[in-house]
């Protein structure tokens, strides 16, 4: 009669633990994976002409998605220096951040804005989302930068943007009077007449050109350009 093989106590328990672990892994592999997706977008804009705000007003950016308008944020366009002594052609002095003309460039600052911002917060560099690359004498652009706005809103189905002029005291979520508009399309700017030389396609990116809302021309004068980059952050658990 063959002698029965005996395993020490510790080895028997090690085999049992391994069997339990394999059983647990098999059960987990049968469950569907959990995918958490956080969609948003990066809106990158470049303006060659955008009036600085007069005191008491600001701009609001909207996107048109599936037939509705959704707000992407409020912002002010402010002169870096005080140009009160030399107001623009309409004679309305613009809001400014009080920079010294001897040491500060005469650029337009684009500042994120909320209703509770005081004068200091209004010009805070931490609230800056860009500058205006404005035309000098209508010919040469002063390249100072662009505007970047990050949003948690999914803009992958957006077909346009528009910018409204809003009073600072207005808490109504409905859009005010529109001043600029831009049709956007995936990979190709719809306003092809403004830029006859096509840019290389950018897969997944929405492109467009800002023009005046009331411009009646078949090929409106371009006031700026926009690229919307849909962003996805996927986490598999």
C-alpha positions in Angstrom: 0.0 0.0 0.0 1.4 3.4 -1.0 2.0 5.8 1.8 -0.3 8.8 1.7 1.5 12.0 0.9 1.0 14.6 3.7 1.4 18.4 3.2 2.5 20.6 6.1 -0.2 22.8 7.5 1.3 26.1 6.0 1.5 24.6 2.5 -2.2 23.4 2.6 -3.3 26.9 3.5 -1.1 28.5 0.7 -2.9 26.3 -1.9 -6.3 27.3 -0.5 -5.4 31.0 -0.6 -4.3 30.8 -4.2 -7.5 29.0 -5.2 -9.6 31.8 -3.6 -7.6 34.5 -5.4 -8.0 32.8 -8.8 -11.7 32.5 -8.1 -12.0 36.2 -7.3 -10.1 37.2 -10.4 -12.4 35.1 -12.6 -15.4 36.8 -11.1 -14.0 40.3 -11.7 -13.1 39.5 -15.3 -16.7 38.7 -15.9 -17.8 42.2 -14.9 -18.0 45.1 -17.5 -15.3 47.7 -17.2 -16.4 51.1 -15.8 -15.3 54.0 -18.0 -15.7 57.5 -16.7 -15.6 60.2 -19.4 -15.3 64.0 -18.7 -15.8 65.9 -21.9 -15.1 69.6 -22.3 -13.3 71.8 -24.8 -10.5 74.3 -25.3 -11.6 77.5 -27.1 -8.6 79.3 -28.7 -9.4 82.7 -30.2 -7.4 85.4 -31.9 -8.9 88.9 -32.4 -7.5 91.6 -34.6 -10.2 94.1 -33.7 -12.4 94.1 -30.7 -13.6 97.3 -29.0 -12.4 97.8 -25.4 -15.4 97.9 -23.0 -16.7 101.2 -21.7 -17.3 101.2 -17.9 -20.3 99.2 -16.8 -20.3 96.6 -19.7 -18.7 93.3 -20.6 -18.8 90.7 -23.3 -20.2 87.2 -23.1 -19.3 84.2 -25.3 -22.0 81.8 -26.4 -21.9 78.6 -28.4 -24.8 77.2 -30.5 -25.2 73.5 -29.9 -28.1 71.4 -31.2 -30.3 74.5 -31.8 -29.7 76.1 -28.4 -27.3 78.7 -27.0 -25.0 78.0 -24.1 -22.9 80.5 -22.3 -19.1 79.8 -22.2 -18.1 82.7 -20.0 -18.0 86.4 -19.3 -15.0 88.7 -20.0 -13.9 92.3 -20.3 -11.7 93.9 -22.9 -9.7 96.6 -21.1 -7.0 99.0 -22.2 -3.8 98.4 -20.4 -3.2 102.1 -20.0 -5.5 105.1 -19.5 -6.4 106.5 -23.0 -9.0 108.9 -21.6 -7.1 111.9 -23.1 -7.2 110.2 -26.5 -10.6 108.5 -26.8 -11.5 106.5 -29.9 -13.6 108.0 -32.7 -16.9 107.5 -30.9 -15.7 109.8 -28.0 -16.5 107.1 -25.3 -13.6 106.6 -22.9 -12.8 103.0 -22.4 -12.3 101.0 -19.2 -8.6 100.5 -18.4 -6.2 99.0 -15.9 -4.2 102.2 -15.2 -0.8 101.2 -16.5 1.9 103.7 -16.8 2.3 104.7 -20.5 6.1 105.0 -20.0 6.5 101.4 -18.9 3.3 99.6 -20.1 2.5 98.6 -23.7 -0.7 100.0 -25.1 -2.4 96.7 -25.6 -5.9 95.4 -24.9 -6.2 92.9 -22.0 -8.9 90.3 -22.0 -9.9 89.5 -18.4 -12.3 86.9 -17.1 -15.2 88.6 -15.3 -17.8 87.8 -12.7 -20.4 90.0 -11.1 -18.7 90.2 -7.7 -15.3 91.3 -9.1 -14.0 94.6 -7.6 -11.7 97.0 -9.4 -8.6 95.2 -8.3 -9.9 91.7 -9.2 -11.0 93.1 -12.6 -7.4 93.7 -13.6 -5.8 90.9 -11.7 -3.2 89.0 -13.9 -4.6 85.7 -12.5 -7.9 86.5 -14.3 -6.3 87.2 -17.6 -7.3 84.9 -20.4 -5.5 86.7 -23.3 -4.8 89.8 -25.2 -6.0 91.3 -28.6 -3.6 91.1 -31.5 -5.0 94.4 -32.9 -4.2 96.0 -36.2 -1.9 99.1 -36.2 -3.0 101.7 -38.7 -5.3 99.0 -40.2 -2.3 97.3 -41.8 0.2 95.6 -39.4 -1.0 93.4 -36.6 0.6 93.9 -33.2 1.1 90.3 -32.1 0.6 90.2 -28.3 -1.0 86.8 -27.9 -4.3 85.2 -28.2 -7.3 84.1 -26.0 -7.7 80.7 -24.4 -10.9 79.7 -22.6 -11.3 76.3 -21.1 -14.8 74.9 -20.6 -16.3 71.8 -19.2 -19.1 71.9 -21.8 -19.0 69.4 -24.6 -18.7 71.4 -27.8 -18.0 68.6 -30.2 -21.5 69.2 -31.9 -21.2 73.1 -31.9 -21.9 74.8 -35.2 -21.2 78.4 -34.2 -20.1 81.0 -31.6 -21.4 84.5 -31.0 -20.3 87.3 -28.7 -22.8 89.6 -27.0 -22.5 92.9 -25.2 -23.9 92.8 -21.6 -24.3 95.4 -18.9 -22.5 94.5 -15.7 -25.8 94.7 -13.7 -27.6 92.2 -16.0 -28.1 88.8 -14.4 -30.4 87.6 -17.1 -29.0 84.4 -18.6 -30.5 85.2 -22.0 -28.1 86.6 -24.6 -27.9 90.4 -25.1 -27.2 92.2 -28.4 -24.7 90.2 -30.5 -21.7 92.0 -31.9 -19.6 89.2 -33.5 -20.5 85.7 -34.9 -18.5 82.8 -36.2 -19.8 79.7 -38.0 -17.6 76.7 -37.2 -17.1 73.3 -38.9 -14.9 70.3 -38.3 -11.5 70.5 -39.9 -12.4 73.4 -42.3 -13.2 77.0 -41.7 -16.6 77.7 -43.3 -15.6 81.3 -44.3 -13.4 80.1 -47.1 -13.6 83.5 -49.0 -11.6 85.3 -46.2 -8.8 82.8 -46.4 -8.6 81.4 -50.0 -5.5 79.3 -49.2 -6.9 76.3 -47.2 -5.1 75.4 -44.0 -4.1 71.7 -43.4 -7.0 69.8 -42.1 -7.0 69.4 -38.3 -8.9 66.2 -37.4 -11.5 66.7 -34.7 -10.9 70.5 -34.4 -13.7 73.0 -35.1 -12.5 76.1 -37.1 -14.2 79.4 -37.8 -13.8 83.2 -38.3 -15.4 86.0 -36.3 -17.2 88.7 -38.3 -19.5 91.6 -37.4 -23.1 90.4 -37.0 -24.4 93.3 -39.1 -21.8 92.9 -42.0 -23.9 92.5 -45.2 -21.1 91.6 -47.5 -20.9 88.2 -49.1 -17.3 87.9 -47.8 -17.4 89.8 -44.4 -14.3 91.4 -43.0 -12.6 89.0 -40.6 -12.3 90.3 -37.0 -10.7 87.2 -35.6 -10.3 83.4 -35.8 -11.3 80.5 -33.5 -10.3 76.9 -33.0 -12.3 74.6 -30.7 -10.5 71.5 -29.5 -12.9 69.0 -28.0 -11.2 67.4 -24.9 -11.8 64.0 -23.5 -10.4 62.7 -20.2 -11.2 59.0 -19.9 -10.5 56.9 -16.8 -11.0 53.1 -16.8 -11.6 51.6 -13.4 
